[in-house]
Amino acid sequence: MAGDRTYPLWAFLLGSGLRIGELVCLRWTNVDLARRSVHVVEFVSTLGHDLVPSSGKSRDAVRTIELDEEQASSCRVRRQRLRVH
């Protein structure tokens, strides 16, 4: 799986504990690689085949999570490939 192009995405998802509806809404502006943290502030849920804005699954849904060095490194590589600043 490590050679698969989607590996960094799955590794980040599983390692961070984010829900898919949180990952879908994650923006680079909410990723702080210098501090190795992610600010989870937007959410979506599925309604049939549609994605709809959501307030999150709990009152603690808005949060900051810490990234380990491997996750942060994976994000840096992905960001470079996308050329996002």
C-alpha positions in Angstrom: 0.0 0.0 0.0 2.9 2.4 0.6 3.5 2.7 -3.2 -0.2 3.6 -3.8 -0.8 7.2 -4.7 -3.6 7.4 -2.1 -1.4 6.1 0.7 -0.6 9.5 2.3 -4.3 10.3 2.4 -5.2 7.0 4.2 -2.2 7.2 6.5 -3.2 10.7 7.5 -6.8 9.8 8.0 -6.0 6.7 10.1 -3.2 8.3 12.0 -5.0 11.6 12.8 -8.4 10.1 13.9 -10.3 12.5 11.7 -13.7 11.4 10.4 -14.1 11.3 6.6 -16.6 14.2 6.9 -13.9 16.2 8.6 -11.2 15.3 6.1 -13.4 16.2 3.2 -13.7 19.8 4.5 -10.1 20.2 5.6 -8.4 23.2 4.0 -4.7 24.0 3.9 -5.4 27.2 5.8 -6.3 25.0 8.8 -3.1 23.0 8.6 -0.2 24.4 10.6 2.9 22.4 9.6 5.2 24.6 11.7 3.3 23.7 14.8 2.3 20.2 13.5 -1.4 20.8 14.1 -4.7 20.7 12.3 -7.6 22.9 13.2 -10.9 20.9 12.6 -13.6 23.5 12.1 -15.7 22.4 9.1 -17.8 19.2 8.6 -20.1 17.5 6.2 -22.4 14.5 6.5 -24.0 12.4 3.9 -27.7 12.6 3.1 -28.4 9.9 0.5 -25.7 10.6 -2.1 -25.2 14.2 -1.2 -22.8 15.9 1.1 -24.4 18.5 3.4 -22.8 20.9 5.8 -22.9 19.6 9.4 -22.1 21.0 12.9 -20.1 17.9 13.7 -20.9 14.7 15.6 -20.5 16.2 19.1 -20.1 19.5 21.0 -16.3 18.9 21.0 -16.2 18.5 17.2 -14.3 21.8 16.7 -10.8 21.0 17.9 -7.1 21.1 17.2 -5.3 17.8 16.8 -1.5 17.3 16.9 0.3 15.6 14.1 3.3 13.4 14.6 6.4 14.0 12.4 5.5 11.4 9.9 2.0 12.9 9.4 3.4 16.4 9.1 6.0 15.2 6.6 3.4 13.5 4.5 1.4 16.7 4.5 4.5 18.7 3.4 5.0 16.4 0.5 1.4 16.5 -0.5 1.4 20.3 -0.3 4.5 20.6 -2.5 2.9 18.3 -5.1 -0.2 20.5 -5.1 1.9 23.6 -5.0 -0.3 25.1 -2.3 1.2 27.9 -0.2 
